Amino acid sequence: MARPENRSEGRSLSLTLPQWTFDYLASLADHGIFGRTENDVAAFLLIRQADELFEKKIHDRKIPAGPPSREGA
């Protein structure tokens, strides 16, 4: 599972989700898909999507530098 390499550099984020979304995350966690808890699954999916958007340069303004390249990892 993809996780930030240094979790101590992470920032906390609180989300409110529709019940069906939370239930789906719980189901994925119950099956060990992308993490063991709803928060693990949500973090994995959010980080993966943000990385993809960053790599595709979806943004139209200057944003902070992304994570180091994962090539060769």
Wavefront OBJ file of the C-alpha trace (Angstrom):
o trace
v 0.000 0.000 0.000
v 1.226 3.433 -0.856
v 1.913 5.594 2.138
v 3.952 8.725 2.552
v 7.515 7.654 3.189
v 7.783 9.822 6.290
v 4.426 9.882 8.074
v 5.725 12.522 10.525
v 5.590 15.073 7.683
v 1.862 14.430 7.185
v -0.910 16.860 7.928
v -4.250 16.044 9.496
v -7.438 16.490 7.477
v -11.007 15.968 8.582
v -13.711 15.038 6.052
v -17.439 14.551 6.196
v -18.604 11.898 3.755
v -21.967 10.688 2.547
v -22.991 7.541 4.445
v -22.707 5.326 1.336
v -19.135 6.531 0.749
v -18.151 5.765 4.331
v -19.834 2.355 4.084
v -17.886 1.617 0.909
v -14.593 2.620 2.542
v -15.500 0.391 5.500
v -16.190 -2.521 3.156
v -12.836 -2.042 1.418
v -11.094 -1.890 4.804
v -12.914 -5.024 6.001
v -11.471 -6.838 2.997
v -8.001 -5.336 3.491
v -8.163 -3.432 0.205
v -5.981 -0.287 0.333
v -5.764 -0.359 4.127
v -7.072 -1.777 7.401
v -9.288 1.130 8.446
v -11.631 3.555 6.710
v -9.067 6.315 7.276
v -6.251 4.225 5.763
v -8.353 3.520 2.675
v -9.433 7.162 2.313
v -5.845 8.390 2.692
v -4.577 5.906 0.097
v -7.224 6.918 -2.435
v -6.828 10.645 -1.838
v -3.027 10.531 -2.087
v -3.163 8.384 -5.236
v -5.658 10.723 -6.909
v -3.749 13.874 -5.910
v -0.484 12.383 -7.244
v -2.209 11.542 -10.539
v -3.676 15.043 -10.899
v -0.290 16.591 -10.101
v 1.506 14.413 -12.667
v -1.082 15.293 -15.342
v -0.606 18.984 -14.485
v -4.354 19.501 -14.037
v -3.637 22.697 -12.110
v -3.483 26.058 -13.877
v -1.515 27.978 -11.280
v 1.743 27.601 -9.375
v 1.418 25.070 -6.567
v 3.979 23.681 -4.116
v 6.423 21.092 -5.429
v 5.141 17.539 -5.392
v 6.711 14.488 -3.829
v 10.070 13.260 -5.119
v 9.882 11.117 -8.251
v 9.099 7.473 -7.569
v 10.933 6.281 -10.681
v 13.167 3.343 -9.962
v 11.283 2.562 -6.753
l 1 2 3 4 5 6 7 8 9 10 11 12 13 14 15 16 17 18 19 20 21 22 23 24 25 26 27 28 29 30 31 32 33 34 35 36 37 38 39 40 41 42 43 44 45 46 47 48 49 50 51 52 53 54 55 56 57 58 59 60 61 62 63 64 65 66 67 68 69 70 71 72 73
